[in-house]
Amino acid sequence: MAKAKRVVLVPLAALEVEQARTWYERKRSGLGTEFSVEVDAAIERICQSPEMYAKVRKDYRRVMVKRFPYSIYYEYGSGTVTIYSIFNCSQDPARLDERLP
């Protein structure tokens, strides 16, 4: 199984991570860091086996973030993982259409 050689986090996905981290940190000191650690672990799982996760919308794959209600939507091709959204699962799923090109 191929490993990803490169990860690209689109600006909107980076913003989603930072907003969620900030929100969790306000809820409890250290929780934002815990969220970031889980997101990083999910991205590492993607990089180790990018084709393992099923395509759920066209060519986009999804992996769930452990402990937090977030999923990561990404594409994989030519050795590159492109992450389009770190999506809060409590949001309307139709909002994904705005995030996935």
Secondary structure, DSSP 8 states (H G I E B T S, - for coil): ----SEEEE-HHHHHHHHHHHHHHHHHSTTHHHHHHHHHHHHHHHHHHSTTSS-EEETTEEEEE-TTSSEEEEEEEETTEEEEEEEEETTS-GGGHHHH--
